């Protein structure tokens, strides 16, 4: 059923991304790992190939905080592949202090939301070339604090939680705006909460939530990355998710999202287009 299908997973060198890629490879997808570090990406590729007894996934390098890097990555993908059946936007960061990219963008916003936006825009031609394609956006239950007048914390006090949480609220809202633009096509777009997973993104960022995540992940209630990958993998590959779009999911179930607001979603989409040069 999945023979000949191709999936690309961002942030796939570790954590949820690696486990989603592993699950897709096990289901017969030709899997592509989009990663920032070649050594870690190739290690993930070897691990996935060994555990699934499939061909090693291809590794493409990209820094999702830098538009130039995303554009070069998308150009490379277009040269290598004629179509793409699944795009899983998963790459993200956490930072306890406000930092900027080389272009002067606030780093968490640039990576977690603008990275999703521009990657998707540039890969749409490959997705349109597939008979049926799915865009799966890994958001979070930790979503709040989005201020469209100050997404880069130039006026507001910066906190790690606020910066991360606003990007995850934006992931949900942008997904619905994207789904509206894809209405009538064979492409669906959905967002999800993977649940409480103590992944490296938070531990490396440090701070109060990192300590909570470490305890949470070590306890009986905490999810492993493989468990966190269940909902994105279900959205990417299951028959049950076919045709469903513009929705928010948790534990493989559609859930109400408290951020539904079409006018604000459209403002967000337009803002992302401006900040990335229109995609």
C-alpha positions in Angstrom: 0.0 0.0 0.0 2.9 2.4 0.7 5.2 1.0 -2.1 6.7 4.0 -3.9 5.7 6.5 -1.4 8.1 9.0 0.0 8.2 10.8 3.3 10.4 13.6 4.6 10.8 14.2 8.3 12.5 17.3 9.7 14.5 17.2 12.9 14.9 13.5 12.4 18.3 12.9 14.0 16.8 12.2 17.4 13.6 12.2 19.6 10.2 12.2 18.0 11.5 12.9 14.6 13.7 9.9 14.5 10.9 7.6 15.7 8.4 9.0 13.1 11.0 8.3 10.4 11.6 4.9 11.8 7.9 4.1 11.7 7.5 5.4 8.2 10.4 3.3 7.0 9.0 0.2 8.7 5.7 0.9 6.8 7.6 0.9 3.4 8.0 4.6 2.8 11.2 5.8 1.2 12.2 8.1 4.1 14.3 11.2 4.0 15.8 12.7 7.1 16.2 16.5 7.2 18.8 17.3 9.9 21.2 20.0 10.9 24.2 17.8 11.8 25.5 15.3 9.2 27.1 13.0 11.7 23.9 12.7 13.8 21.8 12.3 10.8 23.9 9.5 9.3 23.9 7.8 12.7 20.1 8.0 12.8 19.9 6.7 9.2 22.0 3.6 10.1 20.0 3.0 13.2 16.7 3.2 11.3 18.0 0.9 8.6 19.2 -1.7 11.1 16.0 -1.7 13.2 13.6 -1.9 10.2 15.8 -3.9 7.9 15.2 -1.4 5.1 17.3 0.8 3.0 19.1 3.5 4.9 17.1 6.8 4.7 18.7 9.6 2.8 20.1 12.5 4.8 19.6 16.2 3.8 21.3 19.0 5.7 19.4 22.1 6.7 19.3 24.7 9.4 15.7 25.6 9.9 16.5 28.9 11.5 18.0 30.2 8.3 15.9 30.9 5.1 19.0 30.6 2.9 19.7 27.1 4.2 16.0 26.1 3.8 16.0 27.3 0.2 19.2 25.4 -0.6 17.7 22.3 1.1 14.4 22.6 -0.9 16.4 23.0 -4.1 18.3 19.8 -3.4 15.1 18.0 -2.6 13.6 19.1 -5.9 16.7 17.9 -7.8 16.6 14.5 -6.1 12.9 13.8 -6.0 9.9 14.1 -8.3 7.2 14.0 -5.6 6.6 13.9 -1.9 3.8 12.1 -0.2 4.4 13.1 3.4 6.0 16.1 5.1 6.4 15.9 8.8 7.4 19.3 10.3 9.0 18.5 13.6 12.3 20.4 13.9 12.3 22.8 16.8 14.4 24.4 19.5 14.1 25.8 23.0 16.2 28.6 24.4 16.4 30.1 27.9 17.7 33.4 26.6 16.7 35.5 23.6 19.0 34.9 20.7 18.9 36.1 17.0 19.7 34.4 13.8 22.3 35.8 11.3 19.3 37.6 9.7 18.4 39.2 13.0 15.3 37.1 13.7 14.5 35.8 17.1 15.8 32.3 17.0 12.9 30.2 18.5 10.3 32.0 16.3 12.6 31.7 13.3 13.1 27.9 13.8 9.8 26.7 15.2 7.3 28.7 13.1 9.0 30.4 10.2 11.0 27.2 9.6 7.8 25.2 9.3 6.2 27.9 7.1 9.0 28.3 4.6 9.9 24.6 4.4 6.3 23.8 3.6 5.9 26.6 1.0 9.0 25.5 -0.9 8.1 21.8 -0.8 4.5 22.3 -2.0 5.4 21.6 -5.6 6.7 18.1 -4.6 3.6 17.6 -2.5 1.3 18.6 -5.3 3.0 16.1 -7.6 1.9 13.2 -5.4 -1.4 11.5 -5.9 -2.3 12.3 -2.3 -0.1 14.1 0.2 -0.1 14.9 3.9 1.5 17.7 5.9 1.8 16.8 9.6 2.9 19.7 11.9 4.1 18.7 15.4 2.8 21.4 17.7 2.4 21.0 21.5 0.0 21.0 24.4 2.2 23.9 25.7 0.7 26.6 23.5 -0.1 30.1 24.6 1.2 33.7 24.6 1.2 34.5 20.9 1.3 38.2 20.3 1.2 39.0 16.6 2.4 42.5 17.3 5.6 41.3 19.0 6.4 37.7 17.9 10.2 38.4 18.3 10.0 39.7 21.9 11.4 43.1 21.0 9.0 44.8 23.5 7.8 42.0 25.8 10.1 40.4 28.4 11.5 37.2 26.9 11.1 33.9 28.7 11.9 30.4 27.4 8.4 29.2 28.1 6.7 32.1 26.3 8.9 31.9 23.3 8.4 28.2 22.8 4.7 28.2 23.7 3.9 31.1 21.3 5.6 29.2 18.5 3.5 26.1 19.2 0.3 28.2 19.3 1.4 29.5 15.9 1.9 26.0 14.6 -1.7 25.2 15.3 -3.1 28.4 13.9 -1.0 28.4 10.7 -2.0 24.8 10.0 -5.6 25.8 9.7 -4.8 28.8 7.4 -2.6 26.5 5.3 -5.4 23.9 5.1 -7.8 26.5 3.8 -5.4 27.4 1.0 -5.0 23.7 0.1 -8.8 23.1 0.0 -9.8 21.4 -3.2 -6.3 19.8 -3.7 -5.1 16.3 -2.7 -3.0 17.7 0.1 -4.1 17.7 3.8 -2.6 19.6 6.7 -3.0 18.9 10.4 -1.3 19.7 13.7 -0.9 17.7 16.8 0.2 17.5 20.4 2.6 14.6 20.9 2.2 14.6 24.6 4.7 15.0 27.4 8.0 13.7 26.0 11.4 14.6 27.6 13.3 15.1 24.4 16.7 16.7 23.9 15.2 20.0 22.7 14.1 20.9 26.2 17.0 19.3 28.1 19.6 21.1 26.0 17.8 24.4 26.4 18.0 24.2 30.1 15.9 26.1 32.7 12.9 25.3 34.9 10.9 23.4 32.3 14.0 21.3 31.4 14.1 20.1 35.0 10.4 19.3 34.9 10.8 17.5 31.6 13.7 15.4 33.0 11.7 14.3 36.0 8.5 13.8 33.9 10.4 11.7 31.3 11.9 9.5 34.0 8.7 8.8 35.7 6.0 6.3 34.9 3.8 9.0 33.4 6.4 10.2 30.9 6.3 9.3 27.2 9.2 7.8 25.3 10.0 9.4 22.0 8.5 6.3 20.3 5.3 6.9 22.2 5.4 10.6 21.3 5.7 9.6 17.7 2.4 7.6 17.7 0.1 10.5 16.7 2.3 12.1 14.1 2.9 8.7 12.6 -0.8 7.9 12.6 -1.6 11.2 10.8 1.2 10.6 8.3 0.4 7.0 7.4 -3.0 5.7 8.6 -6.0 5.1 6.5 -8.2 6.6 9.3 -6.5 10.0 8.8 -7.0 10.1 5.1 -8.9 13.2 3.9 -9.0 14.9 7.3 -7.5 18.4 7.2 -7.3 21.6 9.2 -7.6 19.8 12.5 -5.8 19.4 15.8 -5.1 15.9 17.2 -3.8 14.3 20.4 -3.6 10.6 21.2 -4.8 9.9 17.6 -8.1 11.7 18.3 -9.3 15.1 17.0 -9.4 17.6 19.8 -10.9 21.1 20.2 -8.3 23.8 19.8 -8.8 26.9 21.9 -6.9 29.1 19.4 -9.4 28.8 16.5 -9.8 32.3 15.1 -9.8 32.6 11.3 -9.0 36.4 11.2 -6.0 35.9 13.5 -4.9 32.8 11.6 -4.9 34.8 8.4 -2.9 37.6 10.1 -0.4 35.0 11.2 -0.1 33.5 7.7 0.5 36.9 6.2 3.0 37.8 8.8 5.0 34.6 8.1 4.9 35.3 4.4 6.3 38.7 4.9 9.0 37.6 7.3 10.2 34.8 4.9 9.9 36.8 1.7 6.6 35.2 0.7 7.9 31.6 0.5 
